[in-house]
Amino acid sequence: MQIRAARLDDAAAIDAVLARACPALMASSYNADLLAAALPAMVKAQPALLQSGTYYVAEDAGRLIGCGGWSFEEPGSRRLEDGLAHLRHFATDPAMVRRGVGRAIVARCLAMATARGVTCFEAFASLNAEPFYQSLGLERLDRVDLPMAPGIRLPAIRMRGSVPAMEHRLKPA
Ligand SMILES: CC(C)(COP(=O)(O)OP(=O)(O)OC[C@H]1O[C@@H](n2cnc3c(N)ncnc32)[C@H](O)[C@@H]1OP(=O)(O)O)[C@@H](O)C(=O)NCCC(=O)NCCS
């Protein structure tokens, strides 16, 4: 598996991973009608992230199998806090889950962000993704409802982890 910075021309392959991952892997945690209404906002690659240099893709033999990244800005509010970064738009191809793809992308985020002064990460975790972020050293702060479309709000969990806690979890056993 190789991790590299995403480019704008990865958009179609990222859309395809998001379109496979989100319906399949979120269905266990959300009501079907709510998920169907929220999906259109989730399954499109975000051009600003693709151009940021801090959004990454995982490839296996040239095939895109995962994506995710970080930003200084909080998604939605664009709020900035010294030393804080936000994990953004993670997904792994359902055929490749539980093989460390997401974890490897978070490790890349950590390496790149700490070099730029980041000491702490937050994530708006979908309910299904809480165990993933928890395994990487983030802890639940509070429940939030993320606006996805007019009248559609997706329950999620705001999580936070310090860089030392995350580095500890990412250390090879
Ligand atoms: C969340 C997601 C990105 C995780 O990707 P992944 O590549 O399977 O994650 P990893 O293999 O790196 O998992 C690392 C650890 O996280 C935990 N974890 C991951 N998925 C888990 C699950 N479904 N249930 C319990 N623990 C889980 C485990 O501790 C795992 O380590 P282990 O497999 O050795 O036990 C993936 O499930 C996904 O694409 N979900 C749908 C989209 C989504 O919800 N994205 C997050 C938006 S906030």
The ligand as a Gaussian input file, in Angstrom:
#p B3LYP/6-31G(d) Opt

LIG

0 1
 C      -13.999000       4.350000       9.284000
 C      -13.191000       3.708000       8.147000
 C      -12.510000       4.824000       7.317000
 C      -12.116000       2.799000       8.794000
 O      -11.259000       2.339000       7.744000
 P      -10.356000       1.017000       7.830000
 O       -9.334000       1.141000       6.763000
 O      -11.202000      -0.199000       7.839000
 O       -9.705000       1.156000       9.276000
 P       -8.423000       0.359000       9.828000
 O       -8.338000      -0.993000       9.187000
 O       -7.235000       1.240000       9.691000
 O       -8.819000       0.190000      11.361000
 C       -7.952000       0.563000      12.421000
 C       -8.613000       0.159000      13.708000
 O       -9.839000       0.878000      13.886000
 C      -10.801000       0.042000      14.564000
 N      -11.925000      -0.188000      13.665000
 C      -12.016000       0.119000      12.345000
 N      -13.227000      -0.207000      11.859000
 C      -13.911000      -0.737000      12.902000
 C      -15.227000      -1.279000      13.033000
 N      -16.092000      -1.311000      11.999000
 N      -15.619000      -1.758000      14.249000
 C      -14.774000      -1.741000      15.302000
 N      -13.512000      -1.231000      15.236000
 C      -13.099000      -0.740000      14.056000
 C      -10.076000      -1.274000      14.874000
 O       -9.480000      -1.148000      16.157000
 C       -9.026000      -1.303000      13.779000
 O       -7.912000      -2.116000      14.103000
 P       -8.027000      -3.720000      13.961000
 O       -8.686000      -3.995000      12.635000
 O       -6.585000      -4.159000      13.995000
 O       -8.852000      -4.185000      15.118000
 C      -14.089000       2.818000       7.241000
 O      -14.821000       1.914000       8.050000
 C      -15.077000       3.590000       6.387000
 O      -14.768000       3.958000       5.254000
 N      -16.318000       3.854000       6.887000
 C      -17.359000       4.508000       6.085000
 C      -17.082000       5.978000       5.913000
 C      -16.931000       6.656000       7.268000
 O      -17.708000       6.431000       8.189000
 N      -15.895000       7.509000       7.350000
 C      -15.614000       8.243000       8.553000
 C      -16.310000       9.539000       8.444000
 S      -16.145000      10.444000       9.948000

